[in-house]
Amino acid sequence: MAEQRARNVRAVIKEEEDFGVELADVTGAQRIRTTASPGLKQSRGQVRSEERRDDGWRAPGRLGQKTVGGGLNGEISLGGFWNTLLSAAVRADWVAEYLITEADVTSITTTTDKIIASAGSFLTENVRVGDVLRLANHATAANNDKNLQVLAISANGRELTFPAGSLTANAVADTDFDITVLRKLSSGTEPVSKSFQIEQYLRDLDGGELFLGCRLSQLRITGGPDQMARYESTWVGKERVIIAEGTGPFFTDPTVTTGKALVFDDSVLRLNGVAVSTITAFDLTFNVDTSGIGVVASQTTPGVYDDDAAITGTISIVRDSLDSLTDWDNETEFEMFLLFEEPGVAPKNTMGMFFGNVMILDVDAQFMGASGSGPQVETRQIEIRPKVAADGYDASPVTILTNAT
């Protein structure tokens, strides 16, 4: 008889076609790259009997409603399952990358922080603040294959502004170039609710559990110096199916990403377009109010219902001014850009995240610091709010860009 080892397991995910209905197509699933995790589990309500027995013992009860919940954690690597988790957290579908060429804007010139079109409009081509672009076939080779995060767009839509020093200046009009706008995720006018089936496969037993009707209720991103970028995902589901020993796995040949895990040391965080190099910790959580409901004549909830969503977090930063206190008092809104890149040669795999309406909810700093020495670190509690529709901006709390599929 085989004994199941704790590490010899895997988690696999696939989006459902019909809520809570076991998938017939067992191909096309994605492996979730995990670290030590609690996993998903089924729980049962305990129904107590009120009968009074002559022998003084409690009357036998029953088991009631089934509920599914739990979490899977890991390190962030681009593409595959990570794109699936982000799509579930934002409740939207990815928009494919697309090209802008000389046919759209005639020609471009560059400064050290701008791409300037001679005609047309990048706004008309659906470029927005926070988007990540890549130049190719540009006359100045040094400008090609860079991940360029758009910080601003001019009113006429012909000038894109990037972080200072992103480009090499070339004032000669280039009429043969490609600008790729990376694939994009942002919320629309209505949420796109997604449900999934998650298999927890036990290799030694060749069996496991298949959880149906799972919706993401929380996705947390954390990191700091000398740390991997980590995620924690929390799920609420409808029910569990047992995969009998010797009959697994349920999903065959799931795809698995092979990219290196991201580290915060390779990231850039910009507040209102200015890079901040004194951040000591970062924590961001996508929350979706998600729950089931008990009903008569069934042991499972008829649905898993997602309601309002919110994005909150904290940024710990070395204190070098009291501006954050003023911004807090004045309820000042600001923009936040986060850009990750994998190591390697250009073009580097990347993920950009843009939050267009951020506000500080609290500022806390120990008066003498944790140890009474070194710099004073303040922790800013933040909330990301929906962005009001405006020229050059998506009407979304968050825009996520990546080249990874």
C-alpha positions in Angstrom: 0.0 0.0 0.0 1.5 3.3 -1.1 1.9 6.2 1.4 1.3 9.6 0.1 4.2 12.0 0.5 3.4 15.6 1.4 5.5 17.1 -1.4 4.4 14.7 -4.2 1.3 16.6 -5.1 0.2 19.1 -7.8 -2.6 21.6 -8.3 -4.2 22.1 -11.7 -6.8 24.6 -12.8 -9.2 25.0 -15.7 -12.1 27.4 -16.3 -15.5 25.9 -16.2 -17.9 25.9 -19.1 -21.0 25.5 -16.9 -20.9 26.4 -13.2 -20.3 23.4 -11.0 -20.7 20.8 -13.8 -17.7 18.4 -14.1 -15.8 19.2 -17.3 -15.9 16.6 -20.1 -12.8 17.9 -21.8 -9.9 17.0 -19.5 -7.2 18.7 -21.7 -6.1 22.3 -21.7 -5.7 22.7 -18.0 -2.9 24.7 -16.3 -0.5 23.6 -13.6 -0.5 26.0 -10.6 3.1 26.5 -9.5 2.8 26.4 -5.7 4.8 26.7 -2.5 3.6 25.1 0.8 -0.1 25.7 0.8 -3.1 24.8 2.9 -5.0 23.7 -0.2 -8.7 23.4 -0.8 -10.9 21.2 1.4 -14.5 20.3 1.7 -16.2 20.9 5.1 -19.5 19.7 6.4 -21.9 21.3 8.8 -22.7 19.5 12.0 -26.4 19.1 12.7 -26.9 18.6 16.5 -29.9 16.6 17.8 -31.9 18.1 20.6 -33.4 14.7 21.7 -33.1 14.0 25.5 -32.0 10.4 26.1 -32.7 8.4 29.3 -29.1 7.3 29.5 -27.8 10.9 29.6 -25.8 10.7 26.4 -26.1 13.2 23.6 -28.3 11.9 20.8 -26.4 11.2 17.5 -26.4 14.1 15.1 -26.0 14.3 11.3 -23.8 16.0 8.8 -25.3 18.9 6.9 -24.3 21.3 4.2 -21.0 20.8 2.2 -18.8 23.9 1.7 -15.5 24.2 -0.1 -12.8 26.7 0.7 -9.1 27.1 1.1 -6.0 28.6 -0.4 -3.1 27.9 -2.8 0.1 30.0 -2.5 3.3 30.3 -4.6 5.8 32.5 -6.3 4.8 34.7 -9.2 6.0 33.6 -12.6 4.7 35.1 -15.8 2.0 33.6 -18.1 -0.1 30.5 -17.8 -1.9 30.0 -14.5 -0.8 33.5 -13.3 -2.6 35.2 -16.1 -5.6 33.0 -15.1 -5.5 34.1 -11.5 -5.2 37.8 -12.5 -8.2 37.5 -14.9 -10.2 36.0 -12.1 -9.2 38.7 -9.6 -10.0 41.6 -12.0 -13.1 39.7 -13.3 -12.2 40.6 -16.9 -10.9 38.9 -20.1 -7.4 39.6 -21.5 -7.2 41.7 -24.7 -4.7 40.5 -27.2 -1.6 42.5 -28.1 -1.7 44.6 -31.2 0.5 46.6 -33.5 0.7 50.3 -34.4 2.8 51.1 -37.5 3.5 54.0 -39.9 0.2 53.2 -41.5 -1.5 54.5 -38.3 0.6 57.5 -37.3 2.8 58.1 -40.5 6.1 58.6 -38.7 7.7 59.0 -35.3 10.6 60.7 -33.7 12.0 60.1 -30.2 13.5 62.1 -27.3 15.0 60.5 -24.3 11.5 60.1 -22.8 9.0 60.5 -25.6 7.7 58.9 -28.8 6.2 61.7 -31.0 3.9 60.9 -33.9 3.7 63.2 -36.9 0.0 62.4 -37.6 -2.9 60.4 -36.3 -3.3 59.8 -32.6 -2.2 57.2 -30.2 -5.4 57.8 -28.3 -7.3 56.7 -31.4 -5.2 53.6 -31.5 -6.4 52.9 -27.9 -3.1 53.5 -26.1 -3.8 54.5 -22.5 -1.7 55.7 -19.5 -0.2 52.6 -17.8 0.1 50.6 -21.0 3.4 48.9 -21.8 4.7 49.2 -25.3 7.6 47.8 -27.3 9.4 49.4 -30.3 10.8 47.2 -33.1 12.5 48.0 -36.4 13.2 51.5 -35.2 16.1 53.3 -36.9 17.9 53.6 -33.5 18.6 50.0 -32.5 19.0 51.0 -28.8 15.3 51.9 -28.7 14.1 48.5 -29.8 12.8 45.6 -27.6 12.4 47.7 -24.4 9.4 47.5 -22.1 8.1 51.1 -22.1 5.4 52.1 -19.6 3.3 55.0 -20.7 3.3 57.7 -18.0 1.4 60.4 -19.9 -0.3 61.1 -23.3 -0.6 64.5 -24.8 -4.0 66.1 -25.4 -3.8 65.6 -29.1 -2.7 62.0 -28.7 0.6 62.3 -30.6 3.1 62.3 -27.7 3.7 59.4 -25.4 5.8 60.1 -22.3 7.9 57.4 -20.6 10.3 57.4 -17.7 13.3 59.6 -18.2 16.1 58.0 -20.0 14.0 55.2 -21.5 14.9 56.0 -25.1 17.7 57.4 -27.2 16.8 60.7 -29.0 16.4 60.5 -32.7 14.8 63.6 -34.4 14.8 62.1 -37.9 11.3 60.9 -38.8 11.2 57.1 -38.9 8.6 55.8 -41.4 9.2 52.1 -40.9 8.6 50.8 -37.4 6.4 48.6 -35.2 5.0 49.5 -31.8 3.5 46.6 -30.0 0.9 47.3 -27.2 1.2 44.3 -24.9 -1.8 42.1 -24.0 -3.9 43.9 -21.5 -6.3 43.3 -18.6 -8.6 45.9 -17.2 -12.1 45.9 -15.8 -15.1 46.8 -18.0 -18.5 48.3 -17.2 -19.6 44.9 -15.8 -17.6 42.2 -14.1 -16.9 39.0 -16.0 -17.4 36.3 -13.3 -15.3 33.2 -13.8 -15.6 29.8 -12.1 -13.0 27.1 -12.2 -12.3 23.4 -11.4 -9.2 22.8 -9.4 -7.7 19.3 -9.0 -5.4 18.5 -6.1 -3.6 15.4 -7.5 -1.8 13.0 -5.1 0.8 11.3 -7.2 1.7 8.4 -4.8 -2.0 7.4 -4.5 -2.7 8.3 -8.2 -5.9 9.9 -7.0 -7.1 13.0 -5.2 -9.8 15.6 -5.2 -11.6 17.7 -7.8 -13.2 20.9 -6.6 -16.1 22.2 -8.7 -17.5 25.7 -9.0 -14.5 27.5 -7.5 -14.4 31.3 -7.6 -11.4 33.4 -6.5 -12.2 35.5 -3.4 -8.8 36.9 -2.7 -5.4 37.3 -4.5 -2.6 38.8 -2.4 0.8 39.9 -3.8 3.6 40.5 -1.4 7.4 41.0 -1.5 10.4 43.0 -0.3 14.2 43.1 -0.6 15.8 39.7 -1.4 12.4 38.1 -1.7 10.5 36.4 -4.4 7.3 38.1 -5.5 4.7 35.9 -3.8 1.0 35.3 -4.2 -1.7 33.9 -1.9 -5.0 32.8 -3.5 -8.2 32.1 -1.6 -11.1 30.2 -3.1 -14.7 29.5 -2.4 -16.3 26.5 -4.2 -19.4 24.5 -4.6 -18.5 20.9 -4.0 -15.8 18.2 -4.2 -15.5 15.0 -6.2 -13.2 12.2 -5.0 -10.8 10.9 -7.7 -10.4 7.3 -6.6 -6.9 5.8 -6.1 -5.4 4.4 -9.3 -7.7 6.5 -11.5 -6.0 9.9 -11.5 -5.1 12.4 -12.7 -8.4 14.0 -13.8 -6.7 16.6 -16.0 -4.3 15.2 -18.6 -1.1 16.9 -19.7 -1.7 20.3 -18.0 0.6 23.1 -19.3 3.2 24.5 -16.9 5.1 27.7 -17.2 8.9 27.6 -17.2 9.8 31.2 -16.6 11.9 32.2 -13.6 10.0 33.5 -10.5 9.9 37.3 -10.2 11.8 39.1 -7.5 11.0 42.6 -6.2 14.7 43.5 -6.6 14.1 43.5 -10.4 10.9 45.6 -10.1 10.3 49.3 -10.4 7.6 51.1 -8.4 6.7 54.6 -9.5 4.4 57.0 -7.6 3.0 59.7 -9.9 5.6 58.6 -12.5 8.6 59.0 -10.1 10.6 55.9 -9.3 10.9 55.1 -5.6 14.1 53.3 -4.5 13.5 53.2 -0.7 10.6 50.7 -0.4 11.2 48.0 2.2 7.9 46.0 1.8 5.0 45.8 -0.5 1.6 44.2 0.0 -1.4 44.3 -2.3 -4.7 42.4 -2.1 -7.5 42.0 -4.6 -10.6 41.2 -2.6 -14.0 39.9 -4.0 -16.9 39.3 -1.6 -17.7 35.7 -2.4 -20.0 33.3 -0.7 -22.4 30.4 -1.1 -25.8 29.8 0.5 -27.4 26.9 2.3 -30.6 25.6 0.7 -33.2 22.9 1.6 -33.2 19.6 -0.4 -29.5 19.9 -1.3 -26.2 19.5 0.5 -24.5 22.0 -1.7 -24.9 25.7 -2.5 -26.7 26.3 -5.8 -24.1 28.9 -6.7 -21.0 30.7 -5.5 -21.8 34.4 -5.6 -19.3 37.2 -6.1 -20.3 40.7 -5.1 -18.3 43.9 -4.6 -14.6 44.0 -5.1 -11.8 46.1 -3.6 -8.0 46.5 -3.9 -6.1 47.4 -0.8 -2.6 47.2 0.4 0.4 48.7 2.2 3.7 50.2 1.1 6.5 50.4 3.7 9.1 53.1 2.7 12.0 54.9 4.3 10.7 58.3 5.5 12.4 61.2 3.8 9.6 63.8 4.1 6.2 64.4 5.6 4.4 64.7 2.3 2.5 61.5 2.9 0.9 63.0 6.0 -0.2 66.0 4.0 -1.5 63.8 1.2 -3.4 61.7 3.8 -5.0 64.8 5.4 -6.0 66.2 2.0 -7.2 62.9 0.6 -4.9 63.4 -2.3 -5.2 60.9 -5.1 -2.1 59.6 -7.0 -1.0 57.1 -9.6 1.1 54.0 -9.0 3.1 52.1 -11.5 4.6 48.7 -10.9 6.8 47.0 -13.5 8.4 43.5 -13.2 10.9 42.0 -15.7 12.4 38.6 -15.9 16.2 38.5 -16.1 17.9 37.9 -19.5 18.4 39.6 -22.8 15.9 42.0 -24.4 13.1 41.7 -25.1 12.5 40.7 -21.4 9.3 39.0 -20.3 7.4 41.6 -18.3 4.3 42.4 -16.3 3.2 46.0 -15.7 0.5 47.1 -13.3 -1.0 50.5 -13.3 -3.3 51.9 -10.6 -4.8 55.3 -11.6 -6.6 56.3 -8.5 -4.8 55.5 -5.2 -5.5 57.1 -1.9 -3.7 56.8 1.5 -6.0 55.6 4.3 -3.4 55.6 7.1 0.3 56.4 7.7 2.1 54.7 10.6 5.7 54.9 11.7 7.3 53.8 14.9 8.7 57.0 16.6 12.2 55.5 17.2 11.9 52.7 14.7 11.7 49.0 15.4 15.2 48.8 16.8 15.9 52.4 17.7 18.5 52.7 15.0 18.7 53.0 11.2 16.2 54.9 9.1 12.6 55.5 10.2 10.2 53.5 8.1 6.6 54.5 7.5 3.9 52.2 6.4 1.2 53.7 4.1 -2.1 51.9 4.0 -3.6 52.4 0.6 -6.8 51.8 -1.3 -7.2 51.6 -5.1 -10.4 53.1 -6.3 -12.2 53.0 -9.7 -10.8 55.5 -12.1 -13.3 58.0 -13.5 -13.3 57.8 -17.3 -11.0 60.5 -18.8 -9.0 61.1 -21.9 -5.9 58.9 -22.0 -7.1 56.6 -19.2 -9.0 53.3 -18.9 -12.0 53.6 -16.5 -10.6 50.8 -14.3 -9.0 50.6 -10.9 -6.2 48.6 -12.4 -4.6 47.9 -15.8 -2.3 44.9 -16.1 0.0 44.4 -19.2 2.2 41.4 -20.1 3.8 39.8 -23.1 3.5 36.3 -21.5 0.7 34.0 -22.6 
